[in-house]
Amino acid sequence: MGGGVVGAYYQAQTPSAKSAIGIMVMHAEGDYLKFNACTELSERGFNVLCVNNSFSKNLATSGVDFEQFMIDAGKAVSYLKEQAGIKKVVLLGHSGGGAMLSAYQNIAENGLAACNGVEKIAPCSSEKLANLPKADGIILLDANYGLSTMTLLSLNPAILDENQPQKRDESLSLFKPQNGFSPTGATYTADFTQRFQQGISARMNRLIAQAQRRQAAIAKGEGLYKGNEPMIIADAHYLGMNNRFYSQDPRFLSRTEQEWDLLKADGSKVKQIIHTVRPAKNLKDRDGDFNTSALKTSVNSFLTTFAIRTDEKTFGYNQSGFTGVDWDSTQTSPISAVKGIRVPLLTMGMTGNWEFLAAEKIYQNAASQDKTLVFVEGASHLITPCKECENVAGEFGDTVKTTYDFIGDWLGRFH
């Protein structure tokens, strides 16, 4: 496809009405050439293009850039549309890929107006985003809240000076027993909860201000380099192993606000308040580690991809949602992007991890008149059964089959 964009094309074994539907799978920066959607959906009769964008697949480097992702995704959609027999193209974004592909479809449907408004911290600038090819539908498979929000939720508020990140306010440490931590899981105190959540909001706002100052200096020719410069942020990498607070204390972001359909192991579908079944995670202190915890990005990419505005006075989250977040301020929030998407939308949450709750918020904000929300009981973030969530071995059944059977049926609207 050019420019470092490569893919694996999984073709249906037997031509049928289903094989006229092409599924394009891409993650924000992970290697998805062998993701389970590739094989599972092709085995169900669909043609599936699984694509790696041009960013490094060494996830520790944090090399993703919003505008380049949009360009790379456009190449993949164009390639799939050109394949023999393809009549409809549906995007499938998992985790951070869901956040990015929802932004892609919003821009493809609405043009630059979707990304260059004054509400954005960093409005889009590339004319190459003006005519992105549209997809005919979109599947958000355990999509997270977006790279910017996951960065916010991975910040260590104990760091008060970005130039001296090893100097910390230990009263804001997740791993102090006096704050509610234990080696088997946390029950954080109300006081610590408030201070921690306000602390991450304050730190994100400081980082945005810092990046904007550096961007202004670069524009004046006073930067370290022309056009851009590195930005390394301690204890800020958005990958799951660095997601903080609610991973250690699973009372938070643990249930939906409303009743929704839950797919169970026996094939039944039950409407209820959806609860996570996840245990406490991320109980090892990784703070200060350069390779796994630091976000290694640039000034421009931080502002376009990883930054989001919050209100320090009102920001917080509880069992079922957030307050004080300006979802429209960032380019990488699916909760914002789906407001501009009109094609059929399926959003699915896996209850074996914390991303599941984003599916409800995405659905509640979606503009599409053909939108579906469903949850899979006991599925991990990677769609497989969550073994550590089980009380009885095998109680959640084959969550991969449950998930892709439902997706296969949902795709029936396109043939």
C-alpha positions in Angstrom: 0.0 0.0 0.0 3.1 2.2 0.2 4.6 4.5 2.8 5.3 1.6 5.2 1.6 0.5 5.3 1.4 -3.2 4.9 -1.5 -5.7 5.2 -2.6 -9.3 5.1 -5.6 -10.1 3.1 -7.7 -12.9 4.5 -10.1 -14.1 1.8 -13.3 -16.1 2.3 -12.9 -19.7 1.1 -16.2 -19.8 -0.6 -17.6 -16.8 -2.6 -21.0 -15.7 -1.3 -23.0 -12.5 -0.6 -20.9 -12.2 2.5 -17.6 -12.1 0.6 -18.7 -8.8 -1.1 -18.2 -7.2 2.3 -14.6 -6.2 3.1 -13.5 -5.6 6.7 -10.6 -3.3 7.3 -8.8 -3.9 10.7 -6.2 -1.5 12.0 -4.9 -0.7 15.5 -3.4 2.6 16.6 0.1 1.3 16.5 0.1 -2.4 17.3 0.9 -5.3 15.0 -2.6 -6.6 13.9 -1.7 -8.8 10.9 -2.7 -11.8 13.0 -5.4 -10.4 15.2 -8.2 -12.8 15.9 -10.7 -10.8 13.8 -8.7 -11.6 10.7 -9.2 -15.4 10.9 -12.6 -15.4 12.7 -14.4 -13.2 10.2 -12.8 -14.7 7.1 -13.9 -18.1 8.3 -17.4 -16.8 8.5 -17.3 -15.8 4.9 -16.1 -12.2 4.9 -13.0 -10.8 3.2 -10.7 -9.2 5.8 -7.8 -6.8 5.3 -5.7 -6.6 8.5 -3.3 -3.7 8.3 -0.3 -2.4 10.0 0.1 1.4 9.7 3.5 3.0 9.2 4.4 3.4 12.9 6.9 1.3 14.7 5.4 -1.8 16.3 7.7 -1.5 19.2 4.9 -0.2 21.4 7.4 1.3 23.9 8.3 4.1 21.4 4.8 5.7 21.3 5.4 6.7 17.7 1.7 7.2 16.7 0.7 10.5 15.1 -3.0 11.4 14.5 -2.8 12.9 11.0 -0.4 10.2 9.7 -2.8 7.5 11.0 -5.7 9.1 9.1 -3.6 9.0 5.9 -2.5 5.4 6.5 -6.0 4.3 7.1 -7.2 6.0 4.0 -4.6 4.0 2.0 -6.0 0.8 3.4 -9.6 1.6 2.8 -8.8 2.6 -0.8 -6.9 -0.6 -1.3 -9.8 -2.7 0.0 -12.3 -0.9 -2.2 -10.2 -1.8 -5.2 -10.3 -5.6 -4.6 -12.3 -7.7 -6.9 -15.9 -8.4 -5.7 -15.8 -5.9 -2.8 -19.0 -3.9 -2.7 -19.1 -2.7 0.9 -16.3 -1.8 3.3 -16.7 -1.9 7.1 -14.0 -0.6 9.5 -13.2 -2.7 12.6 -11.2 -1.0 15.3 -10.2 -2.8 18.5 -9.0 -0.9 21.6 -7.0 2.2 20.5 -7.8 1.2 16.9 -11.5 1.9 17.7 -10.7 5.4 18.8 -8.6 6.1 15.8 -10.9 4.6 13.2 -13.9 6.4 14.6 -12.0 9.6 14.1 -11.1 8.5 10.6 -14.8 7.8 9.7 -15.9 11.1 11.1 -13.4 13.0 9.0 -14.2 10.9 5.9 -17.9 11.7 6.3 -17.6 15.4 7.3 -14.3 16.6 5.9 -11.9 18.9 7.6 -14.7 20.5 9.6 -14.6 17.4 11.8 -11.1 18.1 13.0 -10.1 21.7 12.5 -12.6 23.5 14.8 -11.6 26.0 17.5 -12.7 23.4 20.1 -9.6 21.3 19.3 -6.4 21.7 21.2 -4.6 21.0 18.0 -6.8 21.5 14.9 -5.9 19.3 11.9 -3.7 21.0 9.3 -3.1 18.5 6.5 -5.1 18.9 3.3 -4.5 15.2 2.7 -7.3 14.6 5.2 -9.8 16.5 3.1 -11.0 13.6 0.9 -10.6 10.4 2.8 -12.5 7.5 1.4 -15.6 6.6 3.4 -16.5 3.2 4.8 -20.0 1.9 4.8 -20.1 0.9 8.4 -17.9 0.7 11.6 -17.4 -1.8 14.4 -15.8 -0.7 17.6 -14.6 -3.8 19.4 -13.8 -3.0 23.1 -12.7 0.4 22.0 -11.0 2.4 24.7 -11.8 6.1 25.5 -9.1 7.3 23.1 -5.3 7.6 23.2 -5.6 11.0 24.8 -7.9 9.8 27.6 -5.9 6.7 28.2 -2.8 8.9 28.5 -4.7 11.1 31.1 -5.7 8.0 33.0 -2.1 6.7 33.0 -0.5 9.9 34.4 1.2 9.8 37.7 0.0 12.8 39.6 2.9 12.4 42.1 5.2 14.1 39.5 5.0 17.8 40.1 8.0 18.9 38.0 8.5 17.4 34.6 12.2 18.3 34.6 12.7 16.3 37.8 10.3 13.3 37.5 12.1 11.3 40.2 11.1 13.8 42.8 7.6 12.8 43.8 4.8 13.7 46.2 4.6 10.3 47.8 1.2 11.1 49.4 -0.1 10.6 45.9 1.4 7.1 45.4 -1.0 4.3 44.4 1.0 1.8 46.3 0.9 3.2 49.8 -1.2 1.2 52.3 -2.3 4.4 54.0 -4.0 5.4 50.7 -5.9 2.1 50.5 -3.5 -0.2 48.6 -2.9 -3.8 49.3 -0.9 -6.4 47.3 -4.2 -8.2 46.3 -6.0 -5.0 45.2 -6.9 -1.6 46.4 -9.8 0.1 48.2 -8.7 3.7 48.0 -9.9 6.2 50.5 -12.3 9.0 49.5 -9.6 11.6 50.3 -7.0 9.9 48.2 -9.5 9.4 45.4 -10.2 13.1 45.2 -6.6 14.2 45.4 -5.4 11.6 42.9 -8.1 12.4 40.3 -7.6 16.2 40.6 -3.9 15.6 40.4 -4.0 13.9 37.0 -6.2 16.6 35.6 -3.8 19.2 36.9 -0.8 17.4 35.4 -2.4 17.0 32.0 -3.2 20.7 31.9 0.4 21.5 32.8 1.6 19.3 30.0 -0.6 20.9 27.5 0.6 24.3 28.5 4.2 23.2 28.3 3.8 21.7 24.8 2.0 24.8 23.6 4.9 27.0 24.9 7.4 24.7 23.1 5.3 24.8 19.9 5.3 28.6 20.0 9.1 28.7 20.5 9.6 26.3 17.6 7.5 28.5 15.4 9.8 31.4 16.3 12.9 29.4 15.4 13.8 29.0 19.1 13.1 25.3 19.4 15.7 22.5 19.6 14.9 21.6 16.0 12.9 23.0 13.1 9.3 22.1 13.0 9.1 19.8 16.1 11.1 18.4 19.0 11.0 15.4 21.3 8.7 15.3 24.4 9.4 12.6 26.9 6.8 12.3 29.7 7.5 10.2 32.8 4.9 7.8 34.0 2.4 8.6 31.2 2.4 5.7 28.7 -1.1 4.9 27.8 -0.7 1.1 27.4 -2.8 -1.1 29.7 -0.1 -2.0 32.1 0.2 1.7 33.0 -3.5 2.5 33.4 -3.8 3.7 37.0 -6.1 3.7 40.0 -9.2 2.0 38.5 -7.1 -1.0 37.5 -5.9 -1.5 41.1 -9.4 -0.6 42.6 -12.0 -2.3 40.3 -14.9 -0.6 42.0 -14.2 2.3 39.7 -15.4 2.2 36.0 -17.1 -1.1 36.9 -20.8 -0.8 35.8 -23.0 0.8 33.2 -25.5 3.5 33.9 -28.3 1.8 32.0 -29.4 -1.8 31.2 -28.0 -3.3 28.0 -27.8 -6.7 26.3 -25.3 -9.1 27.7 -24.2 -12.1 25.6 -23.7 -15.1 27.9 -21.9 -18.4 27.4 -25.0 -20.5 26.8 -26.0 -18.4 23.8 -28.6 -16.4 25.7 -28.9 -12.6 25.7 -30.0 -10.9 28.9 -30.8 -7.2 29.4 -29.4 -5.8 32.6 -27.0 -3.4 34.2 -23.6 -4.6 33.0 -20.9 -5.2 35.6 -17.3 -5.9 35.0 -16.0 -9.3 36.2 -12.4 -8.2 36.3 -10.1 -8.6 39.3 -7.6 -6.0 40.5 -4.6 -5.6 38.1 -1.4 -3.6 37.7 -0.4 -4.3 41.3 3.3 -4.1 40.5 4.9 -0.6 40.8 6.4 0.3 37.4 6.8 4.0 38.2 9.9 5.6 36.8 10.7 2.9 34.3 11.8 4.6 31.0 11.0 1.6 28.7 7.6 0.7 29.9 6.2 3.8 31.7 7.5 6.9 29.9 5.6 8.3 26.9 8.2 9.0 24.2 6.5 11.3 21.7 7.0 14.8 20.2 5.5 18.2 21.0 3.3 18.1 17.9 2.2 14.5 18.3 1.4 15.1 22.0 -0.9 17.9 21.2 -2.6 16.2 18.3 -2.8 12.7 19.7 -2.3 12.4 23.5 -3.8 15.7 24.9 -7.3 16.3 26.3 -8.7 19.1 28.3 -10.3 18.5 31.7 -11.7 20.9 34.4 -9.5 20.5 37.5 -12.4 21.5 39.7 -14.9 19.0 38.4 -12.9 16.2 36.8 -13.4 12.8 38.3 -14.8 9.3 37.7 -16.8 6.8 39.7 -18.4 3.4 39.2 -20.1 4.3 35.9 -18.6 7.4 34.3 -16.7 10.7 34.1 -17.2 14.3 34.9 -15.3 17.3 33.8 -13.9 16.0 30.5 -14.0 18.0 27.3 -14.3 15.1 24.9 -14.4 17.4 21.9 -11.1 19.0 22.7 -9.1 16.0 21.5 -8.7 14.4 18.0 -8.7 10.9 19.5 -11.9 10.5 21.5 -14.5 8.1 20.0 -17.1 9.6 22.3 -16.7 12.8 20.3 -16.1 11.2 16.9 -19.3 9.2 16.8 -21.3 12.4 16.9 -20.4 12.8 13.3 -20.8 9.2 12.1 -24.0 8.4 10.2 -23.2 4.9 8.8 -24.3 1.8 10.8 -22.3 1.4 14.0 -21.7 -1.6 16.3 -20.0 -1.0 19.6 -19.1 -4.0 21.8 -17.7 -4.1 25.4 -15.8 -7.0 26.9 -16.6 -7.3 30.7 -13.3 -8.9 31.6 -11.4 -5.6 31.5 -12.0 -1.9 32.1 -12.4 -0.7 28.5 -15.8 -2.3 28.4 -17.6 0.8 29.8 -16.4 3.0 26.9 -18.9 1.2 24.7 -21.9 2.6 26.6 -20.5 6.2 26.4 -19.8 5.8 22.7 -23.3 4.5 22.0 -25.0 7.2 24.0 -23.2 9.9 21.9 -23.5 8.2 18.5 -25.5 10.0 15.8 -26.1 7.0 13.6 -29.7 5.9 13.3 -28.6 2.3 12.9 -26.5 1.7 16.1 -26.1 -1.4 18.2 -24.6 -1.9 21.7 -23.9 -5.3 23.3 -21.5 -6.7 25.9 -19.8 -10.1 26.1 -19.7 -11.7 29.6 -16.3 -12.7 30.7 -14.4 -11.8 27.6 -10.9 -10.3 28.1 -9.8 -7.2 26.2 -8.3 -9.5 23.6 -11.8 -11.2 23.2 -10.5 -14.5 24.7 -12.1 -15.8 27.9 -10.8 -14.0 31.0 -9.4 -16.9 33.0 -8.5 -14.8 36.0 -12.1 -13.6 36.1 -13.6 -17.0 36.5 -15.1 -18.4 39.7 -15.7 -21.7 37.9 -13.4 -22.9 35.2 -14.8 -22.3 31.7 -17.9 -20.5 33.0 -17.7 -17.8 30.3 -17.5 -20.3 27.4 -15.9 -19.5 24.1 -16.0 -15.8 24.1 -14.2 -15.5 20.8 -17.0 -17.5 19.1 -19.7 -15.6 20.9 -18.2 -12.3 19.8 -17.6 -13.0 16.2 -20.9 -14.9 15.7 -22.7 -11.7 16.8 -20.5 -9.6 14.5 -21.2 -11.9 11.6 -25.0 -11.7 12.2 -24.8 -7.9 12.5 -22.9 -7.7 9.2 -25.9 -9.2 7.5 -27.4 -5.7 7.1 -24.8 -5.2 4.3 -25.6 -8.1 2.1 
